[in-house]
Amino acid sequence: MSGTDVLSGMDNMWFIMEDLVDFNPACAGTYTFRGEVDIKKVEEQMHRQIARFPRYRKKLANLQNTWSGASFVDDPDFHVMKHLSSVRLKSKNGSDYVGRDELEEFVGHFVAEPWDFGRPLWQTVIIENYRDETGALSAMVTKGHHALTDGQGFVMSQMAVTSFGKELDRVMEGGKQKLHDAKRGLLPPSQYHPSLKKLDAYQGAIWLRFLLLCLYWTLWFINLWIDSLWSVTQATQAIFFWFMTFWRRSMLTPHYYGQRVREKEYSTSEEFPMEEVKRIQKAFSNSIHVTLNDVVCAIISDVVAEELHQRKPDAGVVNGIISMINKYVPNPIGIFIPISLRSPGDWTMTNLSTAALAYLPSNYTGSNPSFKTMYDRIHRTKRRLNVLKHSLLPRINFWLNDVLGIYPILWPFPLLYKTPFGVSPLRFIMSFILDLVFTSFTAIVTNVPGPAKEPLRMADVEVIRWTAIPPQAGKGTLAIGIISYAGGLSISVVSDKVPGAEGITRRLTDKFEKRWKVYLDASDKKIKN
């Protein structure tokens, strides 16, 4: 595809929000490699990626339009090497090589760098002299503006040109075909449930196709009705918790006035084997199965609660009053969770995700909580996340933003951002409202599924570790990325580098590792008994 690529409403929305609120919508990722990466081979891989996903070679145009959204147009000066570079970082101990500390510091600087809207909105840097205990001999850091696509779109476009590409094509096409067949009553009965395998022998019979067609659409309408009820629950919870917490939000960095600090901090945890995840799931499940997300989000809320418990209260009379209220009134931890609406088989480079707020338990349970305490936290977390999974409101929110976001004169509210005569004199109201919303929760938390079993090869070199990071929201919020890759799971954290809270991201990943062991030990004891 060449020429003009008109942005969808969701794509355009990121530029409007960036103009109104002080935040950087950067999706980022890191890779460590078992060998030394050749920049020429990375360049060749990038060319294949760009050929399949042309947005990577396009720059922004028509950003200031009042009646229509921006567009991506071909950049006549585009060259891959303007977006791809290699560096040798300076070691803190005088060595020729760098490790985790230097890489994490570099990622913090890299994510914080502002965008140049006169060129395609992505950048990749190879770290030539990176080494670590896993056997890594090089590393790579990449980022792209959220207007290009959503997190799943970035991951798919990167995986498509790796050794996992053919398998990904097969999985994507298989998912698309399965949905196509189910809607038409053509899916084998055993695909619905293994106990129906005997009916596969009648596949193709008119009566069976009619029954399966009725089954699919009956279940679809039942789910729609149930999701409508969940929507009422979500609306009630969201309104109640938001108004109870936005003015006393739980931030892990000190409050300060003035412009947002520019520098960022980054850290990633060690990798946890998926076998450990399954043991925790087994121990804490009952008749209700707990998912990977339930477990990880519960531990994240536990870690945040511990950090808040240990943090000194902010100075000032107002902050003192809020701290006093928080001692007696529960203040659940708000996390903003992206939700993918991408259909099976959809490779489109655009934003096809929405998001919603979940409020997780905030009670600090000490360094050695009982099994019942951990069990309660996981299942309370599960109940809060279930509301988001089934509610229709995130999908309605996506539709509204996608329809209105392409018209700057209408989004977020008519005439509050732009008028027919230019910038609205009431724009400050919109900035205030969005800033209030963007700082009303603690973190954006996203889960990116990578190749689950085997490591992939990128530019002909095996990728040992892979991390993915969503954007932060407003001032003082965190960005937390969860990724499962090659039989392991890890989390990564980005935070503003605020004086008085230096090292916050490393403290959080260290605490997550310790808390993980607490939950795992409790799980093993439960399973043995």
VOKOL-84331 format. One line per 5 residues: number of its first residue (from 0); for each residue x, y, z of C-alpha. Coordinates in nm, 2 decimals. Layout:
BEGIN
NUM = X:Y:Z | ...
***
This chain:
BEGIN
0 = 0.00:0.00:0.00 | 0.13:0.34:-0.09 | 0.01:0.70:-0.09 | -0.21:0.84:0.18 | -0.31:0.63:0.47
5 = -0.60:0.80:0.66 | -0.59:0.74:1.03 | -0.89:0.58:1.20 | -1.05:0.77:1.49 | -0.86:0.56:1.75
10 = -0.53:0.62:1.57 | -0.60:1.00:1.55 | -0.71:1.01:1.92 | -0.35:0.95:2.03 | -0.23:1.27:1.87
15 = -0.52:1.47:2.02 | -0.45:1.33:2.37 | -0.08:1.40:2.33 | -0.16:1.76:2.25 | -0.39:1.80:2.55
20 = -0.21:1.60:2.81 | 0.15:1.57:2.91 | 0.23:1.21:2.82 | 0.43:1.02:2.56 | 0.23:0.74:2.39
25 = 0.53:0.51:2.32 | 0.50:0.13:2.29 | 0.85:-0.02:2.35 | 1.02:-0.36:2.36 | 1.36:-0.50:2.44
30 = 1.53:-0.82:2.31 | 1.85:-1.00:2.43 | 2.02:-1.23:2.19 | 2.23:-1.55:2.22 | 2.48:-1.41:1.97
35 = 2.60:-1.08:1.83 | 2.34:-0.92:1.61 | 2.45:-0.80:1.27 | 2.30:-0.46:1.19 | 2.30:-0.55:0.82
40 = 2.08:-0.85:0.88 | 1.85:-0.64:1.11 | 1.82:-0.39:0.82 | 1.72:-0.67:0.58 | 1.46:-0.79:0.83
45 = 1.33:-0.43:0.86 | 1.29:-0.41:0.49 | 1.08:-0.73:0.49 | 0.87:-0.59:0.77 | 0.82:-0.26:0.60
50 = 0.72:-0.43:0.27 | 0.44:-0.62:0.46 | 0.35:-0.33:0.69 | 0.40:0.00:0.49 | 0.30:0.23:0.78
55 = 0.66:0.19:0.90 | 0.78:0.40:0.61 | 0.51:0.67:0.63 | 0.53:1.01:0.81 | 0.25:1.22:0.96
60 = 0.05:1.48:0.75 | -0.26:1.70:0.81 | -0.22:1.69:1.19 | -0.37:2.04:1.24 | -0.70:1.98:1.05
65 = -1.01:2.08:1.23 | -1.27:1.87:1.03 | -1.07:1.56:0.96 | -0.81:1.35:1.12 | -0.44:1.32:1.03
70 = -0.29:1.09:0.77 | 0.02:0.89:0.71 | 0.19:0.96:0.38 | 0.50:0.81:0.21 | 0.82:0.98:0.33
75 = 1.03:1.05:0.02 | 1.34:1.07:0.24 | 1.28:0.74:0.42 | 1.57:0.51:0.48 | 1.58:0.23:0.73
80 = 1.91:0.33:0.86 | 1.77:0.67:0.98 | 1.56:0.46:1.22 | 1.81:0.18:1.30 | 2.14:0.23:1.48
85 = 2.39:0.05:1.70 | 2.57:0.18:2.00 | 2.83:0.06:2.26 | 2.72:0.17:2.61 | 2.96:0.29:2.87
90 = 3.00:0.05:3.16 | 2.96:0.17:3.51 | 3.25:-0.05:3.63 | 3.50:0.03:3.36 | 3.45:-0.30:3.18
95 = 3.42:-0.33:2.80 | 3.07:-0.48:2.84 | 2.75:-0.36:3.00 | 2.48:-0.55:3.18 | 2.13:-0.51:3.33
100 = 2.20:-0.18:3.50 | 2.33:0.00:3.19 | 2.06:-0.15:2.96 | 1.78:-0.05:3.19 | 1.92:0.31:3.22
105 = 1.94:0.33:2.85 | 1.58:0.21:2.80 | 1.46:0.48:3.04 | 1.63:0.75:2.83 | 1.52:0.59:2.50
110 = 1.15:0.58:2.60 | 1.16:0.94:2.72 | 1.29:1.08:2.39 | 1.04:1.31:2.22 | 0.90:1.22:1.87
115 = 0.99:1.39:1.55 | 0.67:1.42:1.36 | 0.85:1.50:1.04 | 0.96:1.14:1.00 | 0.81:0.78:1.05
120 = 0.73:0.73:1.42 | 0.96:0.44:1.52 | 1.32:0.38:1.63 | 1.54:0.08:1.69 | 1.88:0.06:1.86
125 = 2.12:-0.23:1.89 | 2.34:-0.26:2.20 | 2.66:-0.42:2.08 | 2.84:-0.47:2.41 | 2.55:-0.62:2.62
130 = 2.62:-0.93:2.82 | 2.43:-1.11:3.10 | 2.41:-1.44:3.29 | 2.17:-1.60:3.05 | 2.44:-1.60:2.78
135 = 2.33:-1.29:2.59 | 2.59:-1.13:2.37 | 2.39:-0.83:2.24 | 2.06:-0.66:2.29 | 1.81:-0.45:2.10
140 = 1.56:-0.18:2.20 | 1.27:-0.06:1.98 | 0.98:0.17:2.01 | 0.69:0.30:1.81 | 0.42:0.57:1.85
145 = 0.08:0.43:1.96 | -0.09:0.60:1.66 | 0.08:0.34:1.43 | -0.10:0.05:1.58 | -0.19:-0.11:1.91
150 = 0.05:-0.33:2.12 | -0.08:-0.65:1.96 | -0.02:-0.49:1.61 | 0.34:-0.40:1.70 | 0.41:-0.75:1.83
155 = 0.25:-0.93:1.53 | 0.44:-0.71:1.28 | 0.77:-0.79:1.45 | 0.70:-1.16:1.48 | 0.59:-1.19:1.12
160 = 0.94:-1.15:0.99 | 1.11:-1.38:1.25 | 1.15:-1.76:1.25 | 0.80:-1.77:1.41 | 0.65:-1.60:1.10
165 = 0.52:-1.91:0.92 | 0.37:-2.05:1.24 | 0.21:-1.71:1.32 | 0.06:-1.71:0.97 | -0.08:-2.06:1.03
170 = -0.23:-1.96:1.37 | -0.38:-1.64:1.25 | -0.54:-1.80:0.94 | -0.66:-2.10:1.15 | -0.83:-1.87:1.40
175 = -0.99:-1.67:1.11 | -1.11:-1.99:0.94 | -1.25:-2.14:1.27 | -1.46:-1.83:1.34 | -1.58:-1.83:0.98
180 = -1.69:-2.19:1.00 | -1.85:-2.15:1.34 | -2.07:-1.87:1.22 | -2.20:-2.09:0.93 | -2.24:-2.42:1.12
185 = -1.94:-2.58:0.95 | -1.71:-2.62:1.26 | -1.67:-2.99:1.36 | -1.86:-3.07:1.68 | -1.54:-3.18:1.86
190 = -1.41:-2.82:1.82 | -1.69:-2.71:2.05 | -1.62:-2.98:2.31 | -1.42:-3.31:2.30 | -1.73:-3.51:2.42
195 = -1.90:-3.43:2.09 | -1.63:-3.61:1.88 | -1.87:-3.89:1.78 | -2.08:-3.64:1.60 | -1.79:-3.56:1.37
200 = -1.89:-3.86:1.16 | -2.20:-3.68:1.05 | -2.01:-3.36:0.95 | -2.17:-3.23:0.63 | -2.52:-3.35:0.72
205 = -2.78:-3.08:0.68 | -2.95:-3.15:1.01 | -2.61:-3.13:1.20 | -2.52:-2.81:1.02 | -2.85:-2.66:1.12
210 = -2.81:-2.76:1.49 | -2.46:-2.62:1.50 | -2.57:-2.30:1.34 | -2.85:-2.26:1.60 | -2.60:-2.35:1.88
215 = -2.35:-2.08:1.77 | -2.60:-1.80:1.74 | -2.80:-1.90:2.05 | -2.48:-1.89:2.25 | -2.39:-1.56:2.09
220 = -2.72:-1.40:2.20 | -2.70:-1.55:2.54 | -2.35:-1.41:2.59 | -2.47:-1.07:2.46 | -2.75:-1.07:2.72
225 = -2.51:-1.18:3.00 | -2.25:-0.92:2.89 | -2.52:-0.65:2.91 | -2.58:-0.74:3.27 | -2.20:-0.73:3.34
230 = -2.20:-0.38:3.18 | -2.44:-0.25:3.45 | -2.20:-0.40:3.71 | -1.90:-0.24:3.55 | -2.07:0.10:3.51
235 = -2.18:0.10:3.88 | -1.83:-0.01:4.00 | -1.64:0.23:3.78 | -1.85:0.53:3.88 | -1.84:0.45:4.25
240 = -1.47:0.37:4.27 | -1.36:0.66:4.05 | -1.54:0.92:4.25 | -1.42:0.76:4.57 | -1.05:0.75:4.47
245 = -0.96:1.00:4.20 | -0.89:1.27:4.46 | -0.67:1.04:4.67 | -0.51:0.83:4.41 | -0.23:0.59:4.50
250 = 0.09:0.71:4.34 | 0.43:0.55:4.41 | 0.63:0.87:4.33 | 0.61:1.20:4.54 | 0.36:1.46:4.44
255 = 0.51:1.77:4.29 | 0.39:2.09:4.11 | 0.48:2.21:3.77 | 0.57:2.04:3.45 | 0.62:1.66:3.44
260 = 0.97:1.54:3.47 | 1.11:1.42:3.13 | 1.34:1.14:3.24 | 1.21:0.78:3.28 | 1.32:0.47:3.48
265 = 1.28:0.12:3.35 | 1.34:-0.23:3.50 | 1.24:-0.58:3.41 | 1.21:-0.88:3.64 | 1.37:-1.22:3.62
270 = 1.19:-1.48:3.41 | 0.95:-1.72:3.58 | 0.90:-2.06:3.42 | 0.54:-2.12:3.31 | 0.54:-2.44:3.51
275 = 0.55:-2.22:3.82 | 0.25:-2.03:3.69 | 0.06:-2.35:3.65 | 0.15:-2.46:4.01 | 0.02:-2.13:4.15
280 = -0.30:-2.16:3.94 | -0.36:-2.52:4.06 | -0.31:-2.43:4.42 | -0.54:-2.12:4.42 | -0.81:-2.25:4.19
285 = -1.12:-2.43:4.32 | -1.44:-2.48:4.12 | -1.34:-2.15:3.97 | -1.02:-2.16:3.76 | -0.78:-1.87:3.81
290 = -0.59:-1.74:3.50 | -0.24:-1.62:3.45 | -0.37:-1.26:3.45 | -0.55:-1.32:3.78 | -0.23:-1.44:3.94
295 = 0.00:-1.17:3.80 | -0.23:-0.88:3.86 | -0.29:-1.00:4.22 | 0.08:-1.01:4.29 | 0.13:-0.67:4.12
300 = -0.14:-0.52:4.35 | 0.03:-0.69:4.64 | 0.37:-0.53:4.54 | 0.22:-0.19:4.49 | 0.05:-0.21:4.83
305 = 0.38:-0.29:4.99 | 0.56:0.00:4.82 | 0.28:0.24:4.93 | 0.30:0.11:5.28 | 0.67:0.18:5.30
310 = 0.67:0.52:5.12 | 0.68:0.83:5.33 | 0.36:1.04:5.30 | 0.39:1.35:5.09 | 0.44:1.68:5.27
315 = 0.16:1.94:5.30 | -0.17:1.98:5.48 | -0.38:1.85:5.20 | -0.16:1.54:5.15 | -0.17:1.48:5.53
320 = -0.55:1.48:5.53 | -0.56:1.24:5.24 | -0.31:1.01:5.41 | -0.53:1.01:5.72 | -0.84:0.93:5.52
325 = -0.66:0.65:5.34 | -0.58:0.48:5.68 | -0.95:0.43:5.75 | -1.12:0.43:5.41 | -1.02:0.16:5.15
330 = -0.84:0.30:4.85 | -0.83:0.03:4.59 | -0.54:0.03:4.34 | -0.67:0.15:4.00 | -0.51:-0.01:3.69
335 = -0.60:0.07:3.33 | -0.61:-0.25:3.12 | -0.60:-0.25:2.74 | -0.85:-0.50:2.58 | -0.79:-0.62:2.23
340 = -1.08:-0.62:1.99 | -0.88:-0.76:1.70 | -1.05:-1.03:1.51 | -0.87:-1.36:1.44 | -0.66:-1.32:1.13
345 = -0.66:-0.94:1.13 | -0.31:-0.81:1.04 | -0.42:-0.45:1.01 | -0.17:-0.19:1.13 | -0.42:0.02:1.33
350 = -0.55:0.05:1.68 | -0.81:-0.22:1.74 | -0.80:-0.22:2.12 | -0.99:-0.04:2.39 | -0.93:-0.03:2.77
355 = -1.11:-0.01:3.10 | -1.03:0.05:3.47 | -1.01:-0.22:3.73 | -0.98:-0.16:4.10 | -0.77:-0.42:4.28
360 = -0.72:-0.49:4.65 | -0.48:-0.24:4.82 | -0.44:-0.39:5.17 | -0.08:-0.46:5.27 | -0.06:-0.81:5.41
365 = 0.29:-0.82:5.55 | 0.60:-1.01:5.44 | 0.46:-1.35:5.52 | 0.08:-1.36:5.45 | -0.13:-1.67:5.51
370 = -0.25:-1.89:5.23 | -0.61:-1.77:5.29 | -0.50:-1.40:5.26 | -0.33:-1.47:4.93 | -0.62:-1.68:4.81
375 = -0.86:-1.39:4.89 | -0.65:-1.14:4.70 | -0.63:-1.36:4.39 | -1.00:-1.43:4.39 | -1.10:-1.06:4.46
380 = -0.87:-0.97:4.17 | -1.04:-1.23:3.95 | -1.38:-1.09:4.03 | -1.27:-0.74:3.94 | -1.11:-0.85:3.61
385 = -1.41:-1.07:3.51 | -1.62:-0.75:3.50 | -1.40:-0.61:3.23 | -1.38:-0.93:3.03 | -1.76:-0.96:3.00
390 = -1.88:-0.59:2.99 | -1.99:-0.43:2.67 | -1.88:-0.09:2.78 | -1.52:-0.11:2.66 | -1.64:-0.21:2.32
395 = -1.89:0.08:2.32 | -1.61:0.31:2.43 | -1.40:0.19:2.14 | -1.68:0.25:1.89 | -1.75:0.61:2.01
400 = -1.38:0.70:2.01 | -1.33:0.55:1.66 | -1.63:0.74:1.52 | -1.56:1.07:1.69 | -1.18:1.06:1.70
405 = -1.14:1.13:1.33 | -1.31:1.47:1.38 | -1.10:1.69:1.61 | -1.39:1.94:1.63 | -1.60:1.67:1.80
410 = -1.35:1.47:2.01 | -1.34:1.44:2.31 | -1.64:1.68:2.33 | -1.77:1.91:2.06 | -1.59:2.25:2.04
415 = -1.38:2.19:2.35 | -1.07:2.11:2.16 | -1.12:2.28:1.83 | -1.38:2.51:1.67 | -1.45:2.61:1.30
420 = -1.22:2.91:1.37 | -0.93:2.72:1.51 | -0.82:2.62:1.87 | -1.10:2.64:2.12 | -1.08:2.91:2.39
425 = -1.22:2.64:2.62 | -0.94:2.39:2.55 | -0.80:2.44:2.90 | -1.12:2.27:3.03 | -1.06:1.97:2.82
430 = -0.70:1.95:2.92 | -0.80:1.97:3.29 | -1.05:1.69:3.25 | -0.82:1.46:3.06 | -0.53:1.52:3.29
435 = -0.76:1.44:3.59 | -0.86:1.11:3.42 | -0.50:1.03:3.32 | -0.38:1.07:3.68 | -0.67:0.90:3.85
440 = -0.52:0.55:3.85 | -0.19:0.40:3.94 | -0.07:0.21:3.63 | -0.14:0.09:3.28 | -0.10:-0.29:3.28
445 = -0.10:-0.50:2.96 | -0.03:-0.86:2.88 | 0.14:-0.94:2.56 | 0.14:-1.31:2.46 | 0.45:-1.41:2.27
450 = 0.55:-1.75:2.12 | 0.47:-1.97:2.42 | 0.71:-2.26:2.39 | 1.01:-2.22:2.17 | 1.24:-1.91:2.14
455 = 1.23:-1.74:1.81 | 1.51:-1.62:1.59 | 1.54:-1.26:1.48 | 1.80:-1.16:1.22 | 1.92:-1.52:1.23
460 = 2.00:-1.50:1.61 | 1.81:-1.66:1.89 | 1.61:-1.42:2.11 | 1.67:-1.52:2.47 | 1.45:-1.27:2.64
465 = 1.18:-1.04:2.51 | 0.99:-0.77:2.70 | 0.71:-0.54:2.60 | 0.61:-0.21:2.76 | 0.29:0.00:2.72
470 = 0.28:0.38:2.74 | 0.24:0.55:3.07 | -0.07:0.76:3.13 | -0.05:1.09:3.33 | 0.20:1.23:3.57
475 = 0.31:0.98:3.83 | 0.16:0.67:3.67 | 0.34:0.35:3.59 | 0.35:0.14:3.28 | 0.37:-0.23:3.35
480 = 0.41:-0.49:3.07 | 0.35:-0.86:3.12 | 0.49:-1.10:2.86 | 0.49:-1.47:2.82 | 0.77:-1.60:2.59
485 = 0.95:-1.93:2.53 | 0.81:-2.10:2.84 | 0.87:-1.81:3.07 | 0.69:-1.50:3.21 | 0.83:-1.16:3.32
490 = 0.71:-0.81:3.39 | 0.86:-0.48:3.30 | 0.80:-0.14:3.46 | 0.84:0.22:3.34 | 0.81:0.52:3.58
495 = 0.88:0.89:3.58 | 1.22:0.96:3.73 | 1.10:1.18:4.02 | 1.35:1.31:4.28 | 1.29:1.13:4.60
500 = 1.17:0.81:4.43 | 1.49:0.71:4.24 | 1.51:0.34:4.18 | 1.13:0.28:4.20 | 1.12:0.05:3.90
505 = 1.40:-0.17:4.02 | 1.24:-0.19:4.37 | 0.91:-0.30:4.22 | 1.06:-0.57:4.00 | 1.27:-0.70:4.29
510 = 0.96:-0.70:4.52 | 0.77:-0.88:4.25 | 1.03:-1.15:4.24 | 1.02:-1.19:4.62 | 0.65:-1.19:4.63
515 = 0.63:-1.45:4.35 | 0.84:-1.68:4.56 | 0.60:-1.63:4.85 | 0.30:-1.73:4.64 | 0.49:-2.02:4.48
520 = 0.61:-2.16:4.82 | 0.25:-2.14:4.95 | 0.13:-2.31:4.64 | 0.37:-2.60:4.67 | 0.27:-2.65:5.04
525 = -0.09:-2.65:4.94 | -0.04:-2.90:4.66 | 0.16:-3.14:4.88 | -0.10:-3.14:5.15
***
